[in-house]
């Protein structure tokens, strides 16, 4: 059973490594505004995210089985708590290394996603600003009825010409 857990942890590491690489590539594509390549990359990211969800489901399933087989184990235990229950020192060491590497990779992926999120929001704000300029929208310097912004649109095109 511990070997199954090791295999699942290896799979999680592989998938998160792939997501880390995708996050770095996504950053490059966002900066260069290559939307076609970004769309393809997002499909690949989706596949890896689904694989992570499946591996995580499998990991929880294995932990539930282990909790039923060994005293002192609970299905909701954190991985760091679980290491003391592994009788085989080689398996324990492997699990500790996999868990440590996974923790570092997940942290890197999370930080990269936050950076990419900032880039996406900035790009959306730039697009909204440009669309408002093209559309002639302007916001009054004071609030209107009910505390809402007063937005005016001017006609940039004469449709009766």
C-alpha positions in Angstrom: 0.0 0.0 0.0 2.9 2.4 0.8 4.3 1.7 -2.7 1.0 2.8 -4.2 1.2 6.0 -2.2 4.7 6.6 -3.5 3.5 6.1 -7.1 0.7 8.6 -6.5 3.1 11.1 -4.9 5.5 10.7 -7.9 2.5 11.4 -10.3 1.6 14.5 -8.3 5.2 15.7 -8.5 5.2 15.1 -12.3 2.0 17.0 -12.9 2.9 19.9 -10.7 6.3 20.1 -12.5 4.4 20.3 -15.7 2.1 23.0 -14.3 5.1 25.0 -13.2 6.6 24.9 -16.7 3.2 25.9 -18.1 2.9 28.8 -15.7 6.3 30.1 -16.8 5.3 29.7 -20.5 2.0 31.4 -19.8 3.8 34.3 -18.3 5.9 34.7 -21.4 2.8 34.5 -23.6 0.9 37.0 -21.5 3.8 39.5 -21.7 4.1 39.0 -25.5 0.2 39.0 -25.9 0.3 35.8 -27.9 -3.4 34.9 -27.4 -3.5 32.0 -29.9 -0.6 30.2 -28.3 -2.1 31.1 -24.8 -5.4 29.4 -25.7 -3.6 26.2 -26.6 -1.5 26.4 -23.5 -4.6 26.8 -21.4 -6.0 23.5 -22.8 -2.8 21.7 -21.8 -3.0 23.3 -18.4 -6.5 22.0 -18.0 -5.5 18.5 -18.8 -2.7 18.6 -16.2 -5.1 20.2 -13.6 -7.5 17.3 -14.2 -4.6 14.8 -13.7 -3.7 16.5 -10.4 -7.3 16.2 -9.2 -7.4 12.5 -10.1 -4.0 11.8 -8.4 -5.2 13.7 -5.3 -8.4 11.7 -5.3 -6.3 8.5 -5.5 -4.0 9.7 -2.7 -7.0 10.3 -0.4 -8.4 6.9 -1.3 -5.1 5.2 -0.4 -4.9 7.1 2.9 -8.4 6.0 3.8 -7.4 2.3 3.1 -4.2 2.8 5.2 -6.2 4.2 8.0 -8.4 1.1 8.0 -5.3 -1.2 8.1 -3.0 0.5 10.6 -3.7 1.8 14.1 -3.0 5.4 14.7 -3.7 6.5 11.1 -6.6 8.7 10.2 -7.7 9.5 6.6 -7.5 13.2 7.3 -3.8 13.1 8.5 -1.3 15.5 6.9 1.5 13.8 5.1 4.1 15.1 7.6 2.2 13.3 10.4 2.0 10.1 8.3 5.8 9.5 8.0 6.2 8.0 11.5 3.8 5.2 10.6 5.9 4.0 7.6 7.8 0.9 8.9 10.1 0.6 5.9 12.9 3.3 6.2 13.5 3.4 2.5 9.8 4.1 1.8 9.7 6.6 4.6 12.7 8.5 3.1 11.2 8.4 -0.4 7.8 9.7 0.8 9.5 12.5 2.8 11.6 13.6 -0.2 8.5 13.4 -2.6 6.5 15.4 -0.1 9.2 18.0 0.3 9.7 18.4 -3.4 5.9 18.6 -3.9 5.5 21.3 -1.3 8.2 23.4 -2.9 6.7 22.9 -6.4 3.2 23.7 -5.3 4.4 26.9 -3.7 6.2 27.9 -6.9 3.1 27.2 -9.0 1.0 29.2 -6.6 3.3 32.2 -6.8 3.5 32.0 -10.6 -0.3 31.9 -10.8 -0.6 35.0 -8.7 1.9 36.8 -10.9 0.0 35.7 -14.0 -3.3 36.8 -12.5 -1.9 40.3 -12.0 -0.8 40.3 -15.6 -4.3 39.2 -16.8 -6.1 41.8 -14.7 -3.7 44.5 -15.9 -4.3 43.5 -19.5 -8.1 43.5 -18.9 -8.0 47.0 -17.4 -5.9 48.2 -20.4 -8.5 46.7 -22.8 -11.4 48.2 -20.9 -9.7 51.7 -20.9 -9.1 51.5 -24.6 -12.6 50.4 -25.4 -14.0 53.2 -23.3 -11.7 55.7 -25.2 -12.9 54.3 -28.5 -16.5 54.2 -27.4 -16.4 57.7 -26.0 -17.3 56.7 -22.4 -16.5 59.1 -19.6 -17.2 59.0 -15.9 -18.4 62.2 -14.1 -16.2 63.3 -11.2 -19.2 63.0 -8.8 -21.5 60.2 -7.8 -25.0 60.1 -9.2 -28.3 59.0 -7.6 -27.9 56.1 -5.3 -24.1 56.5 -5.0 -23.4 55.0 -8.5 -20.9 56.4 -11.0 -22.4 58.6 -13.7 -21.1 57.3 -17.1 -21.7 59.2 -20.2 -21.3 57.9 -23.8 -20.8 60.3 -26.7 -21.6 59.3 -30.2 -18.5 58.8 -32.3 -20.3 57.9 -35.4 -23.1 59.8 -37.3 -25.5 57.1 -38.5 -27.7 59.6 -40.3 -25.1 60.8 -42.7 
